[in-house]
Amino acid sequence: MLFFRKAFGIDFRTNRLVLILLEKSLGGVKVLSYSDYELPPEEKDEREARVIGLINDFMAKHHIRKERVYVSIPRDKVMARFIKL
């Protein structure tokens, strides 16, 4: 469920970057914008710079403020360790 009227999603795949902007309305959720970029094999630094540039361009185009971006990582991609102090 979207807490805000609009939500910005980033999907990192092996050779692709998918960016999506969603909006909540009375009729449900609709897609406002969607971009799918192919990421050719590159050096790590070059690839990272390209991904950051694409995300920043998408955010600027749609007036998405950095402080309104939240990150969600799928449970199967996370390693958690609990430490008792």
C-alpha positions in Angstrom: 0.0 0.0 0.0 1.3 3.5 -0.9 1.5 5.8 2.1 2.0 8.8 -0.2 0.2 9.8 -3.4 3.2 8.9 -5.6 5.8 6.2 -5.3 9.1 5.8 -7.1 10.4 2.2 -7.7 13.8 1.0 -8.8 14.4 -2.6 -9.9 18.1 -3.6 -10.3 18.4 -6.6 -12.5 21.5 -8.4 -13.9 21.7 -6.5 -17.2 18.8 -4.0 -16.8 17.6 -1.1 -14.7 13.9 -0.5 -14.4 12.5 2.7 -13.0 8.7 3.3 -12.4 6.6 6.1 -11.0 3.2 5.2 -9.5 0.3 7.3 -8.4 -2.4 6.3 -5.9 -5.9 7.4 -6.9 -9.5 6.5 -6.0 -9.5 3.9 -8.8 -6.4 2.2 -7.5 -2.8 2.6 -8.6 -1.7 3.8 -12.0 1.7 4.0 -13.8 2.7 7.6 -14.5 6.0 6.8 -16.0 8.2 3.7 -16.7 11.7 3.4 -18.0 13.6 0.2 -18.8 17.4 0.5 -19.6 19.7 -2.1 -20.8 23.0 -2.1 -18.9 25.8 -3.5 -21.1 28.7 -5.2 -19.3 31.1 -2.5 -18.1 33.7 -1.8 -15.5 32.1 -1.6 -12.0 32.8 2.1 -11.7 31.4 2.9 -15.1 28.3 0.9 -14.6 27.7 2.5 -11.2 28.1 6.0 -12.7 25.7 5.1 -15.5 23.1 3.7 -13.0 23.4 6.8 -10.8 23.0 9.1 -13.8 19.9 7.3 -15.1 18.3 7.4 -11.7 19.1 11.1 -11.1 17.8 12.0 -14.6 14.5 10.1 -14.0 14.1 11.8 -10.6 14.8 15.3 -12.0 12.4 14.7 -15.0 9.6 13.8 -12.6 10.5 16.2 -9.8 11.1 13.5 -7.2 12.9 14.8 -4.2 15.7 12.7 -2.7 14.3 12.9 0.8 11.0 11.3 -0.4 12.8 8.1 -1.7 12.5 5.0 0.4 14.3 1.7 -0.3 12.8 -1.7 0.1 15.0 -4.8 -0.4 13.4 -8.3 -0.9 13.7 -10.5 2.1 15.6 -13.2 0.1 18.3 -10.6 -0.8 19.0 -9.5 2.7 21.2 -11.0 5.4 20.4 -9.8 8.9 22.3 -10.3 12.1 20.9 -9.4 15.5 23.3 -8.4 18.3 22.3 -8.2 21.9 24.0 -5.3 23.7 
